């Protein structure tokens, strides 16, 4: 491994310049005007995969954006890693809050700022460089590798499940590796062994066929904005507990030993609140902040729209009001069951004075693995070699729906091998990636392949 690591250290600055090229492509999958950019990014990704030494690289079309596939299968008898990531990125709005252009990667104070730097191009690219170092220095990898990179993760991966089902035999492997998650904190590398699931909805209320003058018609009809506020207020009690009947029936409770381990983690609630700019933290009673974020389900209002919101005054009763809401789910909760419960509750609490429409947007199942399985432990050893300290084991509040897909369709365990940080603004202005973590992640990834090879 010495020659491999020396190669990584020698090319440190070069890797940053190469990453800037990747980050310059505005592969925003949510915006139709960027469809050509997403396709261009897929092609750039494929070319880079060929350049680092991967074989059989090709774009596989889906009803949406293509999946980029590549492999290296020259290690007979060794384990096979299926690596998953995504090359699409979030929109950049509000663009005026960016301190530098979102697609002109800028290095400031040891961090690279650009949309996609942490989520997920930077974390994908570190594996490209680790693969390249092995092949250039050793002429081979210590494991077999199959790589699939999609272009629709940021819009719900609508076509990925069908892709995995259709290519089940081609994707046969021993373990999935995903680098699309943060460390516990700066200077504290971690291995994530659990993710929350997700269900997402749009709620539309209509009161009348058009907006009305509030003087002429106020008091005669229901105001959809007011009704929406009243309906949303019935989703939680004052203690933060969700009121949807049956919502908690299948929630897997935390084990006492897990709660004790989390209490030992270096987490400061005051600092956490200060970093978030929150006057005071809030959440479900009887649980710590880490427990609420990692292991308890949530209900959130993601956006509200209705009526007049421009400058000045306009006395209007809006005809329609809309909200987007999401629920994060924990192990043993089923997204379809929760969706049915929510829709039934919405029908119950919405008055007949407005017409209700509830639209399911997307979702994904929660996931958890045993952190003492051999692949997770191999990842822990690799992280320690890459970053100089043993990782902590934690869960993550976010969702990566494909993890459950790989488990259900392919029967594969997953290792979440992320090197981002919680404060890197992954879906916000000024997204960034710590370059020290990027470099350490390349070294750790190179060691990961070697450590996984030793599991057989």
C-alpha positions as CSV (number, residue, x, y, z in Angstrom):
1,X,0.0,0.0,0.0
2,X,2.9,2.4,0.5
3,X,3.3,3.2,-3.2
4,X,-0.5,3.7,-3.5
5,X,-0.5,6.2,-0.6
6,X,2.6,8.0,-1.9
7,X,0.9,8.4,-5.2
8,X,-2.1,10.0,-3.5
9,X,0.0,12.3,-1.5
10,X,2.1,13.4,-4.5
11,X,-1.0,14.3,-6.5
12,X,-2.9,16.1,-3.8
13,X,-3.1,19.5,-5.6
14,X,-3.8,17.9,-9.0
15,X,-6.9,16.2,-7.6
16,X,-8.3,19.5,-6.5
17,X,-7.9,21.0,-9.9
18,X,-9.5,18.0,-11.5
19,X,-12.4,18.1,-9.0
20,X,-13.0,21.8,-10.0
21,X,-13.8,20.6,-13.6
22,X,-16.4,18.2,-12.3
23,X,-18.0,20.8,-10.1
24,X,-18.2,23.3,-13.0
25,X,-21.0,21.2,-14.7
26,X,-24.4,22.5,-13.5
27,X,-26.1,19.1,-13.3
28,X,-29.3,20.2,-11.6
29,X,-31.7,17.4,-12.1
30,X,-34.7,19.2,-10.7
31,X,-34.7,22.0,-13.4
32,X,-35.7,21.1,-17.0
33,X,-33.5,23.9,-18.4
34,X,-30.5,22.0,-17.1
35,X,-31.4,18.6,-18.7
36,X,-28.5,18.9,-21.2
37,X,-26.1,19.8,-18.4
38,X,-27.1,16.6,-16.5
39,X,-26.5,14.5,-19.6
40,X,-23.2,16.3,-20.2
41,X,-22.2,15.5,-16.6
42,X,-23.0,11.8,-17.1
43,X,-20.7,11.8,-20.2
44,X,-17.9,13.6,-18.2
45,X,-18.3,11.1,-15.4
46,X,-18.0,8.2,-17.9
47,X,-14.9,9.6,-19.5
48,X,-13.2,10.1,-16.1
49,X,-14.1,6.5,-15.1
50,X,-12.3,5.3,-18.3
51,X,-9.4,7.5,-17.6
52,X,-8.8,6.1,-14.1
53,X,-8.7,2.6,-15.4
54,X,-12.3,1.3,-15.1
55,X,-13.6,-1.0,-17.8
56,X,-16.9,-1.6,-19.6
57,X,-17.9,2.0,-18.9
58,X,-21.2,3.0,-20.5
59,X,-24.2,5.2,-20.1
60,X,-27.4,3.1,-19.5
61,X,-30.5,5.1,-20.4
62,X,-33.6,5.2,-18.1
63,X,-36.9,7.0,-18.6
64,X,-35.1,9.9,-16.8
65,X,-31.4,10.6,-16.8
66,X,-28.8,7.9,-17.5
67,X,-27.0,5.7,-15.1
68,X,-23.2,5.6,-15.6
69,X,-21.8,2.1,-15.2
70,X,-18.2,0.9,-15.0
71,X,-16.4,-2.1,-13.5
72,X,-13.0,-3.7,-12.9
73,X,-13.3,-7.5,-12.4
74,X,-9.7,-8.6,-12.5
75,X,-9.5,-10.0,-9.0
76,X,-10.8,-13.6,-9.2
77,X,-11.8,-15.0,-5.7
78,X,-11.7,-11.5,-4.1
79,X,-14.9,-9.8,-2.8
80,X,-16.8,-7.5,-5.1
81,X,-17.8,-4.0,-4.1
82,X,-20.8,-2.3,-5.7
83,X,-20.2,1.4,-5.4
84,X,-23.1,3.8,-5.6
85,X,-23.2,7.6,-5.9
86,X,-24.9,10.3,-7.9
87,X,-23.7,13.0,-10.3
88,X,-26.7,15.3,-10.1
89,X,-26.9,18.3,-7.7
90,X,-29.4,20.5,-6.0
91,X,-30.6,23.8,-7.4
92,X,-28.6,26.8,-6.2
93,X,-31.4,29.3,-5.1
94,X,-31.2,31.7,-3.5
95,X,-28.1,32.4,-5.7
96,X,-27.6,35.9,-4.2
97,X,-26.5,34.3,-0.9
98,X,-23.6,32.5,-2.5
99,X,-20.2,34.2,-1.7
100,X,-18.8,32.9,-4.9
101,X,-20.5,31.5,-8.1
102,X,-21.9,28.0,-7.3
103,X,-20.4,26.4,-10.4
104,X,-17.0,28.1,-10.2
105,X,-15.3,26.1,-7.5
106,X,-13.4,28.4,-5.1
107,X,-10.9,27.4,-2.4
108,X,-11.1,29.4,0.8
109,X,-9.5,28.5,4.2
110,X,-8.9,24.9,3.2
111,X,-12.4,24.3,1.9
112,X,-13.7,24.1,-1.7
113,X,-17.0,25.9,-2.3
114,X,-19.3,24.8,-5.1
115,X,-22.6,23.1,-5.6
116,X,-22.0,19.4,-5.5
117,X,-18.7,19.6,-3.6
118,X,-20.0,17.6,-0.6
119,X,-23.2,16.2,-2.1
120,X,-22.0,14.1,-3.9
121,X,-19.4,14.8,-6.6
122,X,-16.6,15.4,-4.2
123,X,-17.2,12.1,-2.4
124,X,-17.6,10.2,-5.7
125,X,-14.4,11.7,-7.0
126,X,-12.3,10.6,-4.0
127,X,-13.1,7.0,-5.0
128,X,-12.1,7.7,-8.6
129,X,-8.7,8.9,-7.3
130,X,-8.3,5.9,-5.0
131,X,-9.0,3.5,-7.8
132,X,-6.6,5.4,-10.1
133,X,-3.8,5.2,-7.5
134,X,-4.2,1.4,-7.1
135,X,-4.3,0.8,-10.8
136,X,-1.4,3.1,-11.6
137,X,0.8,1.8,-8.9
138,X,-0.2,-1.9,-8.7
139,X,-1.7,-2.5,-12.1
140,X,-4.8,-3.8,-10.4
141,X,-7.3,-3.5,-7.6
142,X,-7.3,-5.8,-4.5
143,X,-11.1,-6.3,-5.0
144,X,-13.5,-6.4,-7.9
145,X,-15.5,-3.2,-8.4
146,X,-18.8,-2.4,-10.0
147,X,-19.9,1.3,-10.0
148,X,-23.3,2.8,-10.7
149,X,-23.8,6.6,-10.6
150,X,-27.2,8.0,-11.1
151,X,-28.5,11.4,-12.2
152,X,-31.8,11.6,-10.3
153,X,-30.9,11.2,-6.6
154,X,-31.8,14.8,-5.9
155,X,-35.3,14.3,-7.3
156,X,-36.2,11.1,-5.6
157,X,-34.4,8.4,-7.7
158,X,-37.7,7.6,-9.4
159,X,-36.1,5.2,-11.9
160,X,-33.4,3.6,-9.8
161,X,-35.4,0.8,-8.3
162,X,-36.5,-0.5,-11.7
163,X,-32.9,-0.1,-12.9
164,X,-31.6,-2.3,-10.1
165,X,-34.3,-4.9,-10.7
166,X,-33.7,-5.0,-14.4
167,X,-29.9,-5.4,-13.9
168,X,-30.0,-7.6,-10.8
169,X,-27.6,-10.2,-12.1
170,X,-25.2,-7.6,-13.5
171,X,-25.0,-5.9,-10.1
172,X,-24.3,-9.1,-8.1
173,X,-21.7,-8.2,-5.4
174,X,-20.7,-8.8,-1.8
175,X,-21.2,-5.4,-0.3
176,X,-22.4,-1.9,-1.3
177,X,-20.2,1.1,-0.5
178,X,-21.9,4.6,-0.5
179,X,-20.1,7.9,0.1
180,X,-22.9,10.4,0.5
181,X,-23.0,11.2,4.2
182,X,-21.3,13.4,6.8
183,X,-18.9,12.5,9.6
184,X,-20.1,13.0,13.1
185,X,-18.1,16.3,13.4
186,X,-15.0,18.0,12.3
187,X,-12.0,15.9,13.4
188,X,-14.3,13.0,14.4
189,X,-14.6,10.5,11.6
190,X,-17.5,8.1,11.8
191,X,-19.2,5.1,10.3
192,X,-23.0,5.4,9.8
193,X,-25.1,2.3,10.5
194,X,-28.6,3.7,10.2
195,X,-30.6,6.1,8.1
196,X,-34.1,7.4,8.4
197,X,-36.7,6.9,5.7
198,X,-38.9,9.5,4.1
199,X,-42.4,10.2,2.7
200,X,-43.1,13.5,1.0
201,X,-46.4,15.1,0.1
202,X,-48.0,18.2,-1.5
203,X,-51.2,19.4,0.1
204,X,-53.5,21.6,-2.0
205,X,-56.6,23.3,-0.6
206,X,-59.1,25.2,-2.8
207,X,-61.8,27.4,-1.4
208,X,-63.3,29.2,-4.4
209,X,-62.8,29.3,-8.2
210,X,-60.8,32.5,-8.0
211,X,-59.3,35.0,-5.5
212,X,-61.9,37.1,-3.8
213,X,-62.0,40.7,-2.4
214,X,-61.8,40.3,1.3
215,X,-64.1,43.2,1.9
216,X,-66.9,42.0,-0.4
217,X,-66.7,38.4,0.5
218,X,-64.8,38.2,3.9
219,X,-67.0,36.2,6.4
220,X,-68.8,34.3,3.7
221,X,-66.3,31.7,2.7
222,X,-63.4,29.9,4.3
223,X,-59.9,31.2,3.7
224,X,-57.7,28.4,2.5
225,X,-54.6,29.9,4.1
226,X,-56.3,29.9,7.5
227,X,-57.6,26.4,7.0
228,X,-54.2,25.2,6.0
229,X,-52.6,26.7,9.1
230,X,-55.3,25.1,11.3
231,X,-54.8,21.7,9.6
232,X,-51.0,21.7,9.9
233,X,-51.3,22.8,13.6
234,X,-53.1,19.5,14.2
235,X,-50.2,17.4,13.1
236,X,-48.2,17.7,16.3
237,X,-48.9,18.3,20.0
238,X,-47.1,21.0,22.0
239,X,-44.5,18.5,23.1
240,X,-43.5,17.6,19.6
241,X,-45.3,14.3,19.3
242,X,-47.0,13.6,16.0
243,X,-50.8,13.1,16.3
244,X,-51.5,11.0,13.3
245,X,-53.2,7.9,14.6
246,X,-51.1,4.8,14.4
247,X,-48.0,6.8,13.4
248,X,-45.8,5.3,16.1
249,X,-47.1,1.7,16.1
250,X,-44.1,0.2,14.3
251,X,-41.3,2.5,15.6
252,X,-38.3,0.5,16.7
253,X,-37.3,1.8,20.1
254,X,-33.7,2.6,21.0
255,X,-31.8,0.0,22.9
256,X,-30.5,1.1,26.3
257,X,-26.9,0.4,25.4
258,X,-27.2,2.4,22.2
259,X,-28.5,5.4,24.2
260,X,-25.6,5.0,26.6
261,X,-23.1,5.0,23.8
262,X,-24.5,8.1,22.2
263,X,-24.3,9.9,25.6
264,X,-20.5,9.4,25.4
265,X,-20.2,11.2,22.0
266,X,-18.7,14.7,22.1
267,X,-21.9,16.6,21.5
268,X,-22.7,20.0,22.9
269,X,-26.3,21.1,22.6
270,X,-25.5,24.8,23.2
271,X,-22.9,24.9,20.5
272,X,-25.2,23.0,18.2
273,X,-28.0,25.6,18.7
274,X,-25.6,28.4,18.3
275,X,-24.2,27.0,15.0
276,X,-27.7,26.6,13.7
277,X,-28.7,30.2,14.8
278,X,-31.6,28.7,16.8
279,X,-32.7,30.6,19.9
280,X,-33.6,27.3,21.5
281,X,-33.7,23.6,20.4
282,X,-37.1,21.9,20.2
283,X,-38.2,18.3,19.7
284,X,-40.0,15.3,21.1
285,X,-40.0,15.1,24.9
286,X,-37.9,12.5,26.7
287,X,-35.3,12.2,24.0
288,X,-31.9,13.9,23.5
289,X,-31.2,15.9,20.4
290,X,-29.1,13.1,18.9
291,X,-31.8,10.6,19.6
292,X,-34.4,12.8,18.0
293,X,-32.3,13.4,14.9
294,X,-31.1,9.9,14.4
295,X,-33.7,7.5,15.8
296,X,-37.1,9.2,16.1
297,X,-39.6,10.0,13.3
298,X,-40.5,13.6,12.4
299,X,-43.2,15.7,10.6
300,X,-42.0,18.8,8.9
301,X,-43.6,21.5,6.9
302,X,-41.2,22.2,4.0
303,X,-43.0,25.0,2.3
304,X,-46.2,27.0,2.3
305,X,-47.6,29.1,-0.6
306,X,-50.9,31.0,-0.9
307,X,-52.4,34.4,-1.4
308,X,-50.6,37.7,-1.9
309,X,-47.0,37.9,-0.8
310,X,-45.7,40.9,-2.8
311,X,-44.8,44.4,-1.6
312,X,-47.5,46.6,-0.3
313,X,-51.1,45.5,0.5
314,X,-53.7,43.6,-1.4
315,X,-57.0,42.7,0.4
316,X,-57.6,39.3,-1.0
317,X,-59.0,35.9,0.1
318,X,-56.9,33.4,-1.9
319,X,-58.6,30.7,-3.9
320,X,-55.9,28.2,-3.2
321,X,-53.3,27.4,-0.6
322,X,-50.5,24.8,-0.8
323,X,-48.0,23.2,1.5
324,X,-45.3,20.6,1.0
325,X,-44.7,18.3,4.0
326,X,-42.4,15.4,4.8
327,X,-42.0,12.7,7.4
328,X,-38.7,11.1,8.3
329,X,-39.2,7.5,9.3
330,X,-37.2,5.1,11.5
331,X,-36.5,1.4,11.3
332,X,-39.7,-0.8,11.0
333,X,-41.9,2.1,9.8
334,X,-43.2,1.4,6.2
335,X,-43.5,4.5,3.9
336,X,-46.7,3.2,2.2
337,X,-48.4,2.5,5.6
338,X,-47.4,5.9,6.9
339,X,-48.6,7.6,3.7
340,X,-52.0,5.9,4.1
341,X,-52.3,7.0,7.7
342,X,-51.4,10.6,6.8
343,X,-53.9,10.7,4.0
344,X,-56.7,9.4,6.2
345,X,-55.9,11.9,8.9
346,X,-55.8,14.8,6.5
347,X,-59.3,13.8,5.3
348,X,-60.5,13.7,8.9
349,X,-59.1,17.1,10.0
350,X,-59.8,19.1,6.8
351,X,-63.2,20.9,7.0
352,X,-65.7,20.5,4.1
353,X,-65.4,24.3,3.4
354,X,-62.4,23.6,1.2
355,X,-61.6,20.9,-1.4
356,X,-58.6,18.8,-0.4
357,X,-56.0,17.2,-2.7
358,X,-53.1,15.2,-1.3
359,X,-50.3,14.2,-3.7
360,X,-47.6,11.6,-2.8
361,X,-44.3,13.0,-4.1
362,X,-41.6,10.4,-3.2
363,X,-40.3,8.4,-0.4
364,X,-37.9,5.7,0.8
365,X,-37.5,3.1,3.5
366,X,-35.4,3.5,6.6
367,X,-32.3,1.3,6.9
368,X,-30.1,0.0,9.7
369,X,-27.3,-2.6,9.8
370,X,-25.3,-4.3,12.6
371,X,-22.2,-2.2,13.1
372,X,-20.2,-5.3,14.0
373,X,-20.5,-6.9,10.6
374,X,-17.1,-7.6,8.8
375,X,-17.6,-5.0,6.1
376,X,-18.4,-2.2,8.6
377,X,-15.4,-3.2,10.7
378,X,-13.2,-3.2,7.6
379,X,-14.4,0.3,6.9
380,X,-13.6,1.3,10.4
381,X,-10.0,0.1,10.0
382,X,-9.7,2.0,6.7
383,X,-11.1,5.2,8.2
384,X,-8.5,5.0,11.1
385,X,-5.7,4.6,8.6
386,X,-6.9,7.5,6.5
387,X,-7.6,9.9,9.3
388,X,-5.3,8.8,12.1
389,X,-8.1,8.0,14.6
390,X,-10.7,5.3,15.1
391,X,-14.2,6.3,13.9
392,X,-17.3,6.6,16.1
393,X,-20.4,4.7,15.1
394,X,-23.6,6.6,14.6
395,X,-26.8,6.9,12.8
396,X,-27.8,9.7,10.4
397,X,-31.0,11.7,10.2
398,X,-31.1,11.9,6.4
399,X,-32.4,9.4,3.9
400,X,-30.7,7.4,1.1
401,X,-33.6,5.3,-0.2
402,X,-31.4,3.2,-2.4
403,X,-29.7,1.6,0.6
404,X,-33.0,-0.3,1.4
405,X,-33.3,-1.1,-2.3
406,X,-29.9,-2.8,-2.4
407,X,-30.8,-4.7,0.7
408,X,-34.2,-5.9,-0.6
409,X,-33.5,-6.5,-4.3
410,X,-29.8,-7.5,-4.2
411,X,-29.6,-8.9,-0.7
412,X,-26.5,-6.8,0.0
413,X,-25.3,-5.1,3.1
414,X,-24.2,-1.5,2.8
415,X,-21.3,0.5,4.2
416,X,-21.8,4.3,4.4
417,X,-18.3,5.7,4.0
418,X,-18.9,9.5,4.1
419,X,-16.4,12.2,4.7
420,X,-18.6,15.3,4.6
421,X,-19.3,17.5,7.6
422,X,-22.6,18.4,9.1
423,X,-22.1,22.2,8.5
424,X,-21.2,21.9,4.8
425,X,-24.5,23.3,3.5
426,X,-25.2,20.4,1.2
427,X,-28.7,21.7,0.1
428,X,-28.0,25.4,0.8
429,X,-26.0,28.3,-0.5
430,X,-22.2,28.1,0.0
431,X,-22.0,24.3,-0.1
432,X,-18.4,23.3,0.6
433,X,-16.1,20.3,1.2
434,X,-13.1,20.3,3.6
435,X,-10.1,19.5,1.5
436,X,-8.3,17.8,4.4
437,X,-11.2,15.4,4.6
438,X,-11.2,15.0,0.8
439,X,-7.6,14.0,0.9
440,X,-8.0,11.8,3.9
441,X,-11.0,10.2,2.2
442,X,-9.0,9.3,-0.8
443,X,-6.4,7.5,1.4
444,X,-9.1,5.9,3.4
445,X,-10.9,4.7,0.3
446,X,-7.7,3.2,-1.0
447,X,-7.3,1.3,2.3
448,X,-11.0,0.3,2.2
449,X,-10.5,-1.8,-0.9
450,X,-7.5,-3.5,0.7
451,X,-9.4,-4.1,4.0
452,X,-12.4,-5.5,2.3
453,X,-10.2,-7.9,0.3
454,X,-9.1,-9.3,3.6
455,X,-12.7,-10.2,4.7
456,X,-12.6,-13.3,2.5
